[in-house]
Amino acid sequence: MARTHGLAKVQQVALRAIAACRTAVLGGHRDTCDRCGATRITYNSCRNRHCPTCQTMAKERWLAARRAESLPIPYFHVVFTLPHALNALAQGNPRVVYDLLFRAATETLLTFGRDPRPLGGAIGITAILHTWSQTLSQHIHLHCVVTGGALSPDGTRWIPGRSAFLFPVRALSIVCRAKFLDGLRRAHDAHRLAFAGSTAPLTDPATWHHFLHTLHAQAWVVHAKPPFGGPERVLAHLARYTHRVAVTNHRLVDLTDGHVRFRWKDYADHDRQKIMTLTAEEFLRRFLLHVLPRRFVRIRHAGLFGNHGRHARLDRCRTLLGVSLIAPPATEPSPHPPASELDRCPVCHQGTMHVTAVLLPVAYSPRAPRTPDPP
């Protein structure tokens, strides 16, 4: 694919990592049963954040930290979506466009939270970036989980929000659009935007101003979902969005004659599950649209959940709400079976598997030995 499409370095790294994940390329170890002598080979994971196989443990760690910080209040789910007219610009300037979306959405929510009419205080926000649709097309949107209440400016009161309504979505849309486009103008004036391919005409000042005018003239989609009843429900919901990649393994059906088939949910047709077929090249092209810039943070916190002073603010909120700190679990949660089950021999089911050999990555082996075959 790299011969026909120009790939960014981060995309090349992601492809190589996913291709090598849990193969001999990354090395591993051989286990042997102490009873029947059966052997099992386990290869290492790539741990790339775009790999569909390697995100479960990272998600569990993240959720454990959030569970310890959660407040016993309702939470709202608000989604900010960028117009598709910005897709091409985002492809060439992902860091700038995604940062602007985070900033515009969180500043909009914080501004509405400070307004004394709905709340009049500091709210908490966790924002998670997604860039894909069910068909892997570009669909840039931000999932925001927002506290259904606020800490008063003087820190002496917890201000509960309305039980079924956070902020008017039409007003959120207008303010977010204005903040984003203002930031986009500033980025353009500071020469922080790159134009190439389909965005090359935007180097002309008149075309650029017409582009901004078109974006300002259309309504931007903001969707507010019903509130969650408490921290456990919001964490269960968050687990569906954190550390998710564009397509998961269970959605893949097969690869036949150079075509990939995968499942997708058609929201316009009563959420019916359907099968889409793409050429392997088109499938990879769509998947690579969603590889994030190096070290780009796709889960961010603001307001009460902002990193600076977070613990002091949350302690104050708990005091006002009359609750204590939720103790973290004694051991780190794991999505994997207990060690005793992992160590049990899969052949005789009575012996215990022990590591008997470390397999070096084949790329670093002096003679590149033949890839060992699993038993």
C-alpha positions in Angstrom: 0.0 0.0 0.0 2.9 2.4 0.8 3.9 2.2 -2.9 0.6 3.7 -4.0 -0.3 5.9 -1.0 2.0 8.2 0.9 1.9 7.0 4.5 2.9 9.1 7.5 5.6 7.6 9.8 3.1 7.0 12.6 0.8 5.1 10.1 3.8 2.9 9.0 4.6 2.2 12.6 1.0 1.2 13.4 0.8 -1.1 10.4 4.1 -2.8 11.2 3.1 -3.2 14.9 -0.3 -4.7 14.2 1.1 -7.1 11.6 3.7 -8.3 14.1 1.4 -8.5 17.1 1.5 -11.9 18.8 3.8 -13.4 16.1 7.4 -14.6 16.2 8.5 -11.2 15.0 8.1 -9.8 18.5 9.4 -12.9 20.3 7.8 -14.8 23.1 8.2 -17.8 25.3 7.6 -21.6 25.2 5.7 -23.3 28.0 6.0 -27.0 28.9 3.6 -29.1 30.9 5.2 -30.7 34.0 2.9 -33.7 33.7 2.4 -34.7 30.0 5.2 -32.7 28.4 2.9 -30.7 26.0 4.3 -27.4 24.8 2.7 -24.1 24.1 4.1 -21.1 22.4 3.0 -17.6 23.4 4.1 -14.5 21.4 4.4 -11.0 22.7 1.9 -8.2 22.0 2.8 -5.0 20.1 1.0 -2.7 22.6 0.3 -0.2 19.9 -2.7 1.9 20.9 -4.3 1.4 17.4 -4.1 -2.4 17.7 -7.5 -4.0 18.2 -5.9 -6.8 20.3 -3.8 -4.7 22.8 -6.3 -2.3 24.4 -8.1 -4.3 26.9 -5.6 -4.0 29.8 -5.0 -0.3 29.2 -8.8 0.2 29.3 -9.0 -1.7 32.6 -6.3 0.4 34.2 -7.9 3.6 33.1 -11.4 2.6 34.3 -9.9 1.6 37.7 -8.5 5.1 38.1 -11.7 6.7 37.1 -13.7 4.5 39.5 -11.7 5.8 42.4 -12.4 9.4 41.4 -16.1 9.1 40.6 -18.8 11.1 42.4 -22.2 9.7 43.3 -24.2 12.0 41.0 -25.9 11.8 37.6 -23.8 12.2 34.5 -24.7 13.4 31.0 -23.3 12.3 27.7 -22.8 15.1 25.1 -21.4 14.4 21.6 -19.9 17.2 19.5 -19.5 16.4 15.8 -17.4 18.3 13.2 -18.9 18.9 9.8 -17.6 16.5 7.1 -16.4 19.6 5.2 -13.5 19.6 7.6 -12.4 16.0 7.0 -9.9 16.8 4.3 -8.3 19.6 6.4 -8.1 17.2 9.4 -6.3 14.6 7.3 -3.5 17.0 6.6 -3.6 18.8 10.0 -4.9 16.2 12.5 -3.1 17.6 15.6 -4.4 21.1 15.0 -8.0 20.2 14.1 -8.4 17.6 16.9 -6.9 20.0 19.5 -9.3 22.7 18.4 -12.2 20.4 18.8 -11.2 19.4 22.3 -10.7 23.1 23.3 -13.9 24.4 21.7 -16.1 21.7 23.2 -14.7 21.7 26.7 -14.6 25.5 26.9 -18.2 25.7 25.6 -19.3 23.2 28.3 -17.4 25.0 31.1 -18.8 28.4 30.0 -22.4 27.1 30.2 -21.6 25.5 33.6 -20.4 28.8 35.0 -23.6 30.5 33.8 -25.7 31.0 37.0 -29.0 30.2 35.2 -28.4 26.5 34.7 -25.7 25.9 37.3 -23.3 28.7 38.2 -20.2 26.7 39.1 -17.4 24.4 37.9 -18.5 21.1 36.2 -16.4 18.0 35.5 -15.7 16.8 31.9 -14.1 13.7 30.5 -13.7 14.0 26.7 -12.9 11.1 24.3 -12.0 11.6 20.7 -13.4 9.3 18.0 -12.7 9.9 14.3 -14.6 7.1 12.6 -18.1 5.9 11.6 -19.3 2.3 11.6 -18.1 1.9 8.0 -14.6 3.3 8.9 -15.3 6.6 7.0 -14.1 9.8 8.6 -16.5 11.0 11.2 -14.8 13.3 13.7 -16.7 13.6 17.0 -16.0 14.1 20.7 -17.8 12.1 23.4 -18.1 14.2 26.6 -19.2 12.8 29.9 -20.3 15.8 32.1 -21.2 16.0 35.8 -24.9 16.7 36.5 -24.0 19.4 38.9 -21.3 21.9 39.8 -19.0 23.1 42.6 -19.8 26.7 43.5 -17.1 29.3 42.8 -16.3 29.7 46.5 -16.2 26.0 47.0 -18.9 26.0 49.8 -21.8 24.4 47.9 -22.5 21.5 45.6 -25.1 22.8 43.0 -27.2 19.9 41.6 -28.3 20.2 38.0 -31.8 19.4 36.6 -32.5 15.7 36.6 -33.3 15.3 32.9 -31.7 18.3 31.2 -28.1 19.7 31.1 -27.8 22.6 28.6 -29.7 23.5 25.4 -28.0 21.7 22.5 -28.8 24.4 20.0 -27.0 27.0 22.1 -24.1 24.6 22.7 -23.8 24.1 18.9 -23.6 27.8 18.2 -21.0 28.6 20.8 -18.8 25.6 20.0 -18.9 26.5 16.3 -17.8 30.0 17.1 -15.0 28.9 19.3 -13.7 26.3 16.9 -13.8 28.7 13.8 -12.1 31.4 15.8 -9.3 29.0 16.7 -9.1 27.8 13.1 -8.7 31.4 11.9 -5.9 32.0 14.5 -4.2 28.8 13.4 -4.4 29.9 9.8 -3.0 33.4 10.6 -0.2 31.8 12.5 0.7 29.6 9.5 0.0 26.4 11.5 -2.1 24.8 8.8 -0.7 22.8 5.8 -2.6 22.7 2.5 -2.1 20.0 -0.1 -4.2 17.9 -2.4 -7.9 18.7 -2.2 -7.2 21.5 0.3 -4.6 23.2 -1.9 -7.1 25.8 -3.2 -7.5 27.1 0.4 -4.2 28.8 0.1 -6.1 31.5 -1.8 -7.4 34.1 0.7 -10.8 34.5 -1.0 -11.3 30.7 -1.1 -10.3 30.4 2.5 -12.8 33.1 3.6 -15.5 31.4 1.6 -14.6 28.1 3.3 -15.0 29.6 6.7 -18.2 31.4 5.7 -19.7 28.0 4.5 -18.7 26.3 7.8 -20.3 29.2 9.8 -23.5 29.0 7.8 -24.3 25.4 8.5 -25.6 24.0 11.8 -23.1 21.9 13.8 -24.4 18.7 15.3 -24.4 18.5 19.1 -26.3 15.6 20.7 -27.1 15.3 24.4 -28.1 11.8 25.7 -30.2 11.1 28.8 -28.3 11.2 32.1 -26.8 8.2 33.8 -28.0 7.3 37.2 -24.6 7.1 38.9 -20.9 6.4 38.7 -21.2 2.6 38.0 -23.5 3.2 35.0 -21.3 6.0 33.6 -18.2 3.9 34.0 -19.9 1.0 32.2 -20.9 3.3 29.4 -17.4 4.9 29.2 -15.9 1.4 28.8 -17.6 1.4 25.3 -15.6 4.4 24.2 -12.3 4.5 25.9 -9.3 2.8 24.1 -11.6 1.8 21.3 -10.0 1.5 17.8 -11.7 2.0 14.4 -12.5 -1.6 14.0 -12.4 -4.5 16.5 -11.5 -8.1 15.8 -15.0 -9.4 16.4 -16.3 -7.2 13.6 -14.0 -8.8 11.0 -15.7 -11.6 9.0 -13.1 -12.7 6.5 -10.5 -11.8 3.9 -11.2 -13.5 0.5 -9.7 -12.7 -2.9 -8.3 -9.4 -1.8 -11.6 -8.2 -0.2 -12.3 -7.6 3.5 -15.8 -8.2 4.9 -16.7 -6.7 8.3 -19.9 -6.1 10.3 -21.3 -2.7 10.8 -24.4 -1.2 12.4 -26.7 0.9 10.3 -28.1 3.5 12.6 -30.3 4.8 9.8 -32.0 1.4 9.5 -33.0 0.7 13.1 -29.5 -0.2 14.1 -29.5 -3.3 12.0 -26.2 -5.1 11.7 -25.0 -5.5 8.1 -21.9 -6.8 6.2 -19.7 -4.4 4.2 -17.2 -5.6 1.6 -14.1 -3.4 0.7 -11.0 -4.1 -1.2 -8.1 -4.8 1.2 -6.4 -1.6 0.0 -9.5 0.5 0.6 -10.0 -1.1 4.0 -6.5 -0.2 5.0 -6.9 3.3 3.7 -10.0 3.9 5.8 -8.4 2.3 8.9 -5.3 4.5 8.6 -7.4 7.6 8.5 -7.9 7.1 12.3 -4.2 6.6 13.3 -3.6 9.5 15.7 -0.5 11.7 15.7 2.4 10.5 17.8 1.8 11.1 21.6 -1.6 12.7 20.9 -3.8 12.5 24.0 -7.2 11.3 22.9 -8.8 11.2 26.4 -8.7 14.5 28.3 -10.2 15.9 31.4 -11.4 19.5 32.2 -13.0 21.4 35.0 -13.3 19.4 38.2 -11.5 16.5 36.5 -8.7 18.7 35.2 -5.3 17.3 36.1 -4.0 20.4 38.1 -5.6 20.3 41.6 -8.0 17.5 40.7 -7.6 15.6 44.0 -8.3 18.7 46.1 -11.4 19.6 44.1 -12.8 16.1 44.2 -12.1 15.8 47.9 -14.1 19.0 48.4 -17.0 17.7 46.3 -17.1 14.5 48.3 -17.2 16.4 51.5 -20.1 18.5 50.3 -21.9 15.4 49.0 -21.3 13.5 52.2 -19.4 10.6 50.7 -16.0 9.1 51.2 -13.3 8.3 48.8 -13.9 5.1 46.9 -11.1 2.7 47.7 -9.3 1.3 44.7 -9.4 -2.5 44.3 -6.8 -4.4 46.3 -5.3 -5.8 43.1 -5.3 -4.4 39.6 -8.4 -5.6 37.7 -7.6 -7.9 34.9 -9.7 -9.0 31.9 -7.7 -12.3 31.8 -8.5 -15.5 33.6 -6.8 -16.2 36.9 -3.2 -17.3 36.8 -4.2 -20.9 37.9 -6.3 -21.2 34.8 -3.7 -19.7 32.5 -1.1 -22.1 33.9 -3.2 -25.2 33.5 -2.1 -27.5 30.7 -4.6 -27.2 27.8 -3.9 -30.9 26.8 -4.1 -33.0 29.9 -5.8 -30.4 32.1 -4.0 -31.6 35.1 -0.4 -30.4 34.8 1.0 -26.9 35.1 2.6 -25.0 32.3 6.1 -23.6 33.0 8.3 -21.3 30.9 11.1 -23.5 29.5 12.5 -21.2 26.8 12.5 -17.5 25.8 12.0 -17.0 22.1 14.0 -14.0 20.7 12.4 -11.7 18.2 13.2 -13.2 14.8 14.3 -9.8 13.4 17.1 -9.7 16.0 18.1 -13.4 15.9 21.6 -13.8 14.4 20.6 -16.6 12.1 16.8 -15.9 11.9 15.8 -19.4 12.9 12.7 -21.0 11.5 9.5 -19.7 13.2 8.5 -22.3 15.7 5.2 -23.9 15.0 2.5 -23.9 17.8 1.6 -27.4 19.0 
